[in-house]
Amino acid sequence: MKRICFLLITVFILLMTSCTNKKELREEPADLIPRNEMIDIIVDAWFMESAIHNVVTDGRKLEPTTVTLYKKFFEDHNITREQFIQSIEYYTSENKASENFIRECVQRLEERQEELTGVAAPASQPQ
């Protein structure tokens, strides 16, 4: 489970930052979301995305629901979409820092999952 979560978060972050200029990302954005808060926000986004993709749609399009949920998500966290994206880009702009950031996200995700389900994630094997 941990490997799947790590892979999915990695893919999510890479997709969010794949078309960016790395030189620009090293400069800290003026409205950077603090690191610990950003990790919590990513974990919340992960659970929201999971809910979106697990909902039975009865053939309906998910786009209106997703747009509505993300609008509420950004309002609840008191951030903008642009601030969210710029913060992800900043925290993932350098390889080593990016790896640590992703590991922290996975760890926090597993902790939250354990809180919700009462079941600890299986210990991962070194990669």
C-alpha positions in Angstrom: 0.0 0.0 0.0 2.8 2.4 0.9 4.5 1.9 -2.5 1.2 2.5 -4.3 0.6 5.7 -2.3 4.2 6.9 -2.9 3.9 6.2 -6.6 0.5 8.0 -6.9 1.7 11.0 -5.0 4.9 11.1 -7.0 2.9 11.0 -10.2 0.5 13.7 -9.0 3.3 16.0 -8.1 5.3 15.3 -11.3 2.2 16.0 -13.4 1.7 19.3 -11.5 5.3 20.4 -12.2 6.2 18.7 -15.5 6.0 21.7 -17.7 7.7 24.3 -15.6 11.1 26.0 -15.8 13.2 24.8 -13.0 15.3 28.0 -12.8 12.2 30.0 -11.9 11.2 27.6 -9.1 14.3 28.1 -6.9 13.1 31.5 -6.0 10.6 31.4 -3.1 7.2 32.7 -4.1 5.9 35.7 -2.1 2.9 33.8 -0.9 4.5 30.4 -0.4 2.5 28.0 1.8 4.5 26.9 4.8 6.0 23.4 4.3 4.0 21.6 7.1 0.8 23.3 6.0 1.5 22.3 2.4 2.0 18.7 3.4 -1.4 18.7 5.2 -3.0 20.3 2.2 -1.6 17.7 -0.2 -2.9 14.9 2.1 -6.3 16.5 2.1 -6.2 16.8 -1.7 -5.2 13.2 -1.9 -8.2 12.1 0.1 -10.5 14.4 -1.9 -9.1 13.0 -5.2 -9.6 9.5 -3.9 -13.3 10.3 -3.0 -13.8 11.8 -6.5 -12.5 8.7 -8.2 -14.4 6.3 -6.0 -17.8 7.9 -6.4 -20.4 6.1 -8.5 -21.2 8.6 -11.3 -24.1 6.7 -13.0 -22.7 7.9 -16.3 -22.5 11.6 -15.2 -19.5 13.7 -15.8 -17.2 14.2 -12.8 -15.9 17.6 -14.0 -18.7 19.8 -12.4 -18.3 17.9 -9.1 -14.5 18.1 -9.2 -14.6 21.9 -10.0 -17.0 22.5 -7.1 -15.0 20.4 -4.7 -11.7 22.1 -5.6 -13.3 25.5 -5.2 -14.5 24.6 -1.7 -11.1 22.9 -1.0 -9.2 26.1 -1.8 -11.7 28.2 0.2 -11.4 25.9 3.2 -7.6 26.1 3.1 -7.7 29.9 2.4 -5.4 29.5 -0.6 -5.7 30.1 -4.3 -5.1 27.5 -7.0 -2.1 29.5 -8.2 -0.7 29.6 -4.7 -1.2 25.8 -4.4 0.6 25.2 -7.7 3.5 27.6 -7.0 4.1 26.0 -3.6 4.1 22.5 -5.0 6.5 23.7 -7.7 8.8 25.3 -5.2 8.9 22.3 -2.8 9.6 19.9 -5.7 12.1 22.0 -7.7 15.2 20.2 -6.5 15.6 16.5 -6.5 16.7 15.8 -3.0 14.3 18.2 -1.4 11.6 16.9 -3.6 12.2 13.3 -2.4 12.1 14.4 1.2 8.9 16.4 0.7 7.2 13.4 -1.0 8.3 11.0 1.8 6.9 13.4 4.3 3.6 13.5 2.4 3.4 9.7 2.2 4.2 9.4 5.9 1.5 12.0 6.8 -0.9 10.2 4.4 -0.3 6.9 6.1 -0.8 8.4 9.6 -4.1 9.9 8.5 -5.2 6.7 6.9 -4.4 4.9 10.2 -6.4 7.4 12.2 -9.4 6.9 9.9 -9.3 3.2 9.6 -7.5 2.1 12.7 -5.2 -0.1 10.6 -1.5 0.7 10.3 0.0 0.7 6.8 2.4 -2.3 6.3 6.0 -1.4 6.8 7.7 -0.6 3.5 10.8 -2.3 2.3 13.8 -0.1 1.5 13.9 0.9 -2.1 
